[in-house]
C-alpha cells in the first residue's frame, strides 16, 4: 500500500477585519515553507473571501477555524464556522462592492464547496492543484507567528497569538 504524505495546518480565530491580514500572512508563509509559492496569491485571495463572508454573515459568532491541507497533488483550504446557513454563488453587478466573494473563490480554484459540520455549523472549502508533486516530509510543522522567538517578535512589534486573547492560534495535525 502506498500512503500519501500529508501536511496539515490549522488556525483558529475570530473573523474580524483586523485578523484577515494576519491570516493572509500565515497562509502565505505556510505555502512558502511548503515550497508552494505559485499557489500563494490564489490561496490568500480565497481565504480572504471566505473569512470576509464569516465576518459579514456568520451567526451567532465570528469564531472560525481555517484548515490548510496538502495531499501530494492538491491543496485544500477550508473555513469552518458556527453558522449552519449555507452560502450560495450568485451573480453580482460588476459595479457592486459586495456579493462576489464565492464567484472569486470559484474563479481562482479548481473546485469549491460547502458541507455541514457535525457541530451544527458549516465548512466552506476550495482546492488548488499543486504545480508539481510536493516533496514528502515525515513531519512538516505548521508555521505561525508564535513560532518566532520572543525577542524577534517584540522587535517587530508582534503579539504572541497563543497568549493574546482572541488572537489566531495555529496547530499542526498529523
Backbone bond lengths (Angstrom), bond angles and torsions (degrees), N, CA, C in turn:
res aa  C-N    CA-C-N  psi(-1)  N-CA   C-N-CA  omega(-1)  CA-C   N-CA-C  phi
1 X - - - 1.449 - - 1.523 108.91 -
2 X 1.316 116.33 134.93 1.463 121.60 178.13 1.518 107.70 -99.44
3 X 1.298 116.21 122.25 1.460 118.82 177.91 1.514 108.92 -92.73
4 X 1.306 115.33 150.19 1.455 121.13 178.19 1.516 109.20 -99.55
5 X 1.323 117.64 114.18 1.461 118.80 176.19 1.524 109.37 -61.53
6 X 1.306 115.82 144.37 1.453 118.55 177.82 1.516 110.21 -133.45
7 X 1.296 113.60 159.21 1.462 121.89 175.32 1.512 105.57 -129.02
8 X 1.305 115.80 138.90 1.465 120.29 -172.06 1.525 108.65 -144.58
9 X 1.317 115.86 129.20 1.455 121.51 178.60 1.519 108.51 -133.85
10 X 1.327 117.86 138.01 1.461 121.40 177.05 1.518 110.30 -125.98
11 X 1.311 115.18 149.05 1.460 122.77 176.42 1.523 106.93 -136.23
12 X 1.318 117.14 128.00 1.465 121.76 176.82 1.518 109.06 -111.27
13 X 1.332 116.65 137.70 1.456 120.29 -176.97 1.519 111.33 -165.35
14 X 1.309 115.10 170.55 1.455 122.99 167.37 1.529 105.32 -88.26
15 X 1.318 117.65 129.84 1.467 121.37 -179.02 1.523 109.70 -78.77
16 X 1.303 115.05 78.56 1.460 122.45 177.95 1.523 108.02 -110.25
17 X 1.329 117.84 149.97 1.463 119.57 -178.81 1.531 113.43 -52.17
18 X 1.312 117.11 -36.53 1.463 120.06 -178.92 1.526 112.73 -68.50
19 X 1.306 118.90 -18.75 1.469 123.05 -178.91 1.532 112.30 -92.29
20 X 1.326 118.00 -22.36 1.464 120.88 -173.51 1.527 110.97 -62.59
21 X 1.318 118.03 -41.46 1.460 120.59 176.84 1.517 112.02 -62.51
22 X 1.331 116.85 -38.79 1.469 120.33 177.03 1.522 110.49 -61.11
23 X 1.315 116.34 -44.33 1.464 119.99 -178.42 1.528 110.67 -65.94
24 X 1.312 117.47 -39.30 1.470 120.18 176.01 1.531 110.10 -57.79
25 X 1.328 116.73 -42.63 1.467 120.13 179.18 1.526 111.41 -67.38
26 X 1.328 117.92 -39.02 1.467 121.55 177.79 1.527 109.86 -62.97
27 X 1.328 117.14 -48.38 1.466 121.19 179.96 1.527 109.77 -61.02
28 X 1.319 117.59 -45.59 1.469 121.16 -179.89 1.525 111.32 -61.02
29 X 1.329 116.91 -45.71 1.468 120.48 179.95 1.524 111.00 -64.29
30 X 1.324 116.89 -40.52 1.459 120.10 -179.69 1.531 110.68 -64.05
31 X 1.321 117.19 -43.88 1.460 119.81 -179.80 1.528 111.40 -67.99
32 X 1.335 117.36 -35.83 1.460 119.73 174.20 1.524 110.15 -61.39
33 X 1.328 116.56 -43.40 1.461 121.62 -179.44 1.532 110.98 -62.60
34 X 1.321 116.18 -36.07 1.470 120.83 177.79 1.530 111.97 -84.25
35 X 1.332 118.36 6.57 1.465 124.19 179.94 1.532 111.61 61.20
36 X 1.315 116.08 40.60 1.465 122.13 178.84 1.529 110.87 -117.35
37 X 1.315 115.72 41.36 1.460 121.31 -178.08 1.530 113.57 -52.16
38 X 1.352 120.22 -37.96 1.468 118.91 -179.54 1.536 114.07 -62.92
39 X 1.325 118.12 -16.36 1.467 121.17 -178.72 1.526 113.40 -94.99
40 X 1.311 117.66 -6.26 1.465 120.98 -172.47 1.530 112.41 -59.36
41 X 1.317 118.19 -50.23 1.467 119.89 -176.00 1.524 112.13 -61.36
42 X 1.333 116.84 -46.92 1.468 119.95 -179.02 1.527 111.04 -66.04
43 X 1.336 117.65 -42.58 1.471 120.45 -179.40 1.529 110.79 -66.73
44 X 1.322 117.31 -41.80 1.471 120.40 179.92 1.526 110.98 -65.71
45 X 1.321 117.56 -41.31 1.459 120.59 177.27 1.530 110.41 -63.91
46 X 1.322 116.77 -46.54 1.463 120.32 -179.19 1.510 112.98 -61.50
47 X 1.326 117.64 -45.84 1.467 119.87 -178.90 1.523 110.10 -68.21
48 X 1.322 118.23 -34.03 1.465 121.14 176.25 1.522 110.67 -61.45
49 X 1.320 117.07 -46.05 1.463 120.56 179.93 1.526 111.55 -64.09
50 X 1.335 117.41 -41.97 1.466 119.48 -179.64 1.527 111.35 -67.35
51 X 1.323 117.69 -39.76 1.464 120.42 177.77 1.526 111.30 -67.69
52 X 1.313 117.00 -36.97 1.462 120.16 176.83 1.526 110.26 -62.50
53 X 1.330 116.76 -39.50 1.469 119.62 176.40 1.524 111.52 -62.42
54 X 1.321 117.56 -41.79 1.469 120.28 177.52 1.526 108.81 -61.45
55 X 1.329 116.45 -46.63 1.465 120.05 -179.15 1.527 111.58 -59.12
56 X 1.314 116.75 -44.77 1.468 120.36 -175.49 1.525 114.46 -78.60
57 X 1.332 117.49 -33.05 1.455 118.86 -167.20 1.518 116.36 -120.89
58 X 1.325 119.79 -23.73 1.469 120.67 -171.66 1.524 112.34 -68.70
59 X 1.297 115.79 136.49 1.467 124.30 174.56 1.516 107.58 -131.55
60 X 1.257 125.32 145.19 1.451 126.85 11.08 1.527 113.57 -89.52
61 X 1.338 118.35 -8.21 1.465 119.95 -178.46 1.518 109.27 -143.53
62 X 1.306 115.79 178.61 1.462 122.20 -177.39 1.526 111.94 -106.02
63 X 1.338 116.81 10.34 1.459 120.98 179.36 1.527 109.34 -66.54
64 X 1.331 116.98 134.50 1.455 119.94 178.61 1.528 110.29 -150.24
65 X 1.304 113.89 168.21 1.461 121.55 179.86 1.520 107.97 -133.06
66 X 1.310 115.75 125.85 1.459 121.73 177.44 1.518 107.30 -101.89
67 X 1.305 115.43 134.68 1.463 120.32 175.41 1.520 108.40 -124.67
68 X 1.313 114.96 133.96 1.453 122.19 175.22 1.523 105.59 -117.40
69 X 1.312 116.84 119.09 1.455 121.21 -177.27 1.521 108.88 -125.27
70 X 1.322 115.73 127.72 1.454 121.58 176.98 1.517 108.40 -114.34
71 X 1.310 115.72 117.29 1.456 122.08 167.99 1.519 105.09 -110.27
72 X 1.285 118.85 145.97 1.462 124.45 -168.83 1.528 117.47 -18.97
73 X 1.313 118.34 -50.85 1.459 119.42 -173.36 1.527 114.35 -117.24
74 X 1.328 118.17 11.32 1.459 120.34 -174.57 1.528 110.35 -149.12
75 X 1.334 113.87 134.61 1.459 121.38 172.74 1.523 106.68 -107.18
76 X 1.325 116.47 127.62 1.460 120.42 176.65 1.518 108.27 -119.83
77 X 1.329 115.08 129.71 1.456 122.26 177.52 1.525 106.45 -115.68
78 X 1.337 116.83 128.37 1.461 119.30 179.73 1.519 110.15 -133.35
79 X 1.330 114.45 151.73 1.459 121.45 176.71 1.526 106.99 -127.17
80 X 1.330 115.22 120.69 1.466 121.29 179.00 1.523 108.45 -106.06
81 X 1.344 116.09 131.85 1.461 119.82 175.57 1.523 108.82 -130.35
82 X 1.314 116.56 179.90 1.466 122.09 -174.83 1.524 114.12 -95.58
83 X 1.309 117.87 5.88 1.459 122.21 -178.21 1.530 109.56 -96.38
84 X 1.326 118.65 123.11 1.466 120.17 -178.84 1.530 114.03 -76.26
85 X 1.337 117.33 -13.60 1.469 119.53 -178.68 1.528 110.09 -65.53
86 X 1.316 115.40 133.90 1.458 121.79 -176.51 1.525 109.72 -94.51
87 X 1.333 117.32 128.93 1.466 119.14 177.36 1.523 110.16 -73.37
88 X 1.318 115.76 159.06 1.458 119.01 178.04 1.519 109.71 -130.64
89 X 1.307 113.72 149.14 1.457 120.58 176.46 1.518 107.11 -78.80
90 X 1.318 116.00 126.15 1.456 119.12 -179.34 1.516 109.46 -134.84
91 X 1.307 114.20 154.05 1.460 119.14 176.30 1.512 109.06 -74.04
92 X 1.302 116.22 141.50 1.462 119.86 179.24 1.520 108.81 -130.72
93 X 1.285 114.59 146.69 1.458 121.41 175.13 1.530 108.02 -59.65
94 X 1.314 117.51 138.03 1.462 120.42 -179.10 1.524 112.58 -59.89
95 X 1.309 117.56 -25.19 1.462 120.79 179.27 1.530 112.09 -87.92
96 X 1.340 117.73 -5.56 1.465 121.09 -178.17 1.525 110.26 -65.81
97 X 1.327 115.68 144.84 1.461 120.56 178.69 1.516 112.32 -93.52
98 X 1.327 118.33 -5.10 1.461 121.56 176.55 1.525 108.47 -150.45
99 X 1.333 115.47 169.80 1.452 120.27 177.83 1.517 114.88 96.59
100 X 1.335 117.36 2.96 1.462 119.72 -178.91 1.517 113.37 -112.18
101 X 1.333 118.35 6.83 1.464 121.14 -174.50 1.514 114.46 -57.39
102 X 1.328 117.18 -50.94 1.464 119.16 -179.26 1.531 111.45 -68.57
103 X 1.329 117.45 -31.23 1.465 119.84 176.14 1.531 109.89 -64.24
104 X 1.334 117.18 -38.88 1.469 120.53 175.90 1.518 110.76 -65.19
105 X 1.338 116.80 -44.12 1.464 120.35 178.35 1.530 109.37 -59.24
106 X 1.329 116.80 -45.82 1.466 120.63 179.81 1.528 111.42 -61.97
107 X 1.333 117.11 -36.57 1.463 119.83 -176.60 1.530 113.42 -73.79
108 X 1.329 117.94 -29.11 1.468 119.45 -178.29 1.519 113.10 -96.18
109 X 1.332 117.84 -9.72 1.462 119.91 -175.53 1.521 111.74 -110.40
110 X 1.318 114.65 162.47 1.458 120.34 175.57 1.529 109.95 -75.53
111 X 1.331 116.03 -38.28 1.460 121.46 177.60 1.526 108.56 -155.61
112 X 1.324 115.58 161.47 1.454 120.58 177.78 1.521 107.67 -154.28
113 X 1.326 116.43 165.28 1.447 119.33 178.70 1.513 112.10 -174.14
114 X 1.324 114.04 -178.76 1.462 122.45 179.54 1.514 106.67 -136.02
115 X 1.322 116.74 139.64 1.461 120.57 174.80 1.523 108.59 -141.22
116 X 1.330 116.79 147.95 1.465 118.80 176.43 1.524 109.56 -69.56
117 X 1.323 115.83 153.43 1.461 121.05 176.08 1.515 108.43 -110.52
118 X 1.310 116.69 150.66 1.467 122.18 -177.40 1.520 113.32 -56.10
119 X 1.330 117.89 -28.24 1.464 120.62 -177.23 1.532 113.34 -81.36
120 X 1.333 117.11 4.44 1.462 120.60 -179.96 1.513 113.49 98.77
121 X 1.310 117.57 -9.78 1.453 121.25 177.88 1.516 110.57 -92.01
122 X 1.310 115.74 -154.24 1.462 121.12 -179.95 1.520 109.92 -143.24
123 X 1.326 114.36 165.02 1.452 122.43 174.72 1.522 107.26 -125.49
124 X 1.328 116.26 125.13 1.455 121.69 173.88 1.528 105.51 -109.34
125 X 1.315 116.84 130.31 1.463 121.43 -173.20 1.524 111.63 -136.23
126 X 1.330 114.69 161.51 1.461 121.41 169.72 1.512 108.38 -146.45
127 X 1.323 115.99 155.66 1.464 119.35 179.99 1.524 110.28 -128.30
128 X 1.315 113.62 151.61 1.460 122.83 179.23 1.523 107.89 -130.84
129 X 1.329 117.95 136.79 1.465 118.50 175.84 1.525 109.04 -73.52
130 X 1.328 116.57 142.59 1.461 119.07 176.29 1.521 108.06 -77.54
131 X 1.335 117.88 145.60 1.456 120.68 -176.71 1.526 113.11 -66.57
132 X 1.323 116.39 -33.41 1.465 122.74 176.17 1.513 106.63 -143.83
133 X 1.330 118.29 157.69 1.469 117.86 177.35 1.515 110.38 -55.15
134 X 1.318 115.30 132.58 1.458 120.94 -179.29 1.513 110.25 -67.56
135 X 1.324 116.92 146.29 1.451 122.18 178.06 1.524 108.14 -71.77
136 X 1.350 118.13 122.73 1.462 119.83 179.75 1.525 110.99 -60.73
137 X 1.300 115.31 144.01 1.460 121.23 177.24 1.516 108.45 -138.35
138 X 1.316 116.29 135.93 1.462 119.55 -179.06 1.514 110.69 -63.34
139 X 1.309 116.00 -46.53 1.458 120.09 179.29 1.515 108.23 -150.11
140 X 1.308 116.15 106.81 1.455 120.79 -179.44 1.518 107.84 -108.46
141 X 1.323 117.32 118.63 1.463 118.90 -177.00 1.517 112.48 -71.75
142 X 1.297 114.05 159.55 1.458 122.33 173.99 1.518 106.85 -88.17
143 X 1.306 116.45 122.66 1.456 119.12 176.40 1.509 108.96 -75.87
144 X 1.293 116.71 146.88 1.457 121.20 176.68 1.512 107.67 -157.00
145 X 1.340 117.13 159.00 1.456 118.54 -179.56 1.522 113.05 -53.87
146 X 1.338 118.51 -31.39 1.456 119.05 -177.74 1.513 112.82 -74.40
147 X 1.349 118.24 -5.65 1.448 119.32 177.93 1.531 111.18 -77.31
148 X 1.331 117.79 -11.47 1.453 120.99 175.34 1.518 109.49 -72.53
149 X 1.322 116.26 146.70 1.456 116.56 176.45 1.526 108.77 -70.83
150 X 1.291 116.53 157.36 1.466 121.85 -171.82 1.526 112.62 -59.53
151 X 1.336 117.56 -39.80 1.463 118.69 -177.11 1.529 111.16 -69.68
152 X 1.336 117.37 -38.87 1.466 119.46 178.35 1.517 110.09 -66.79
153 X 1.315 116.67 -40.26 1.464 120.41 179.55 1.526 110.31 -66.04
154 X 1.326 116.66 -42.01 1.464 120.05 -179.73 1.526 110.56 -65.03
155 X 1.334 116.34 -37.87 1.457 120.03 179.93 1.521 111.30 -64.20
156 X 1.332 116.26 -32.08 1.462 120.50 179.07 1.515 111.57 -88.42
157 X 1.327 117.81 -4.47 1.457 120.41 -178.78 1.516 112.61 80.60
158 X 1.326 117.09 16.44 1.462 120.47 -177.81 1.521 110.79 -77.89
159 X 1.306 115.00 154.31 1.458 122.00 176.49 1.508 107.45 -110.42
160 X 1.316 117.57 135.40 1.461 121.11 179.23 1.519 109.48 -68.00
161 X 1.354 118.75 114.58 1.453 120.88 -176.59 1.515 113.88 -70.43
162 X 1.321 117.90 -14.93 1.460 119.12 178.33 1.518 110.58 -75.71
163 X 1.327 116.14 -35.88 1.457 118.94 -174.74 1.516 113.85 -99.62
164 X 1.308 118.08 -19.09 1.466 120.66 -178.03 1.525 109.71 -82.22
165 X 1.302 117.46 130.05 1.457 121.36 -178.73 1.517 111.66 -60.66
166 X 1.326 116.71 130.00 1.442 121.74 175.75 1.519 115.17 77.33
167 X 1.321 118.19 3.31 1.457 121.07 -180.00 1.530 109.29 -83.36
168 X 1.340 117.69 160.65 1.462 119.98 177.45 1.519 111.77 -61.20
169 X 1.309 115.59 142.41 1.465 121.75 173.41 1.520 106.52 -121.74
170 X 1.339 117.63 137.29 1.453 121.24 179.48 1.502 109.69 -117.64
171 X 1.305 116.38 146.42 1.462 121.30 176.18 1.502 109.05 -142.18
172 X 1.329 115.53 160.85 1.460 122.53 175.45 1.518 107.13 -109.67
173 X 1.324 116.12 135.79 1.448 121.15 175.70 1.509 107.77 -120.34
174 X 1.330 117.06 133.53 1.471 121.10 175.07 1.444 110.62 74.33
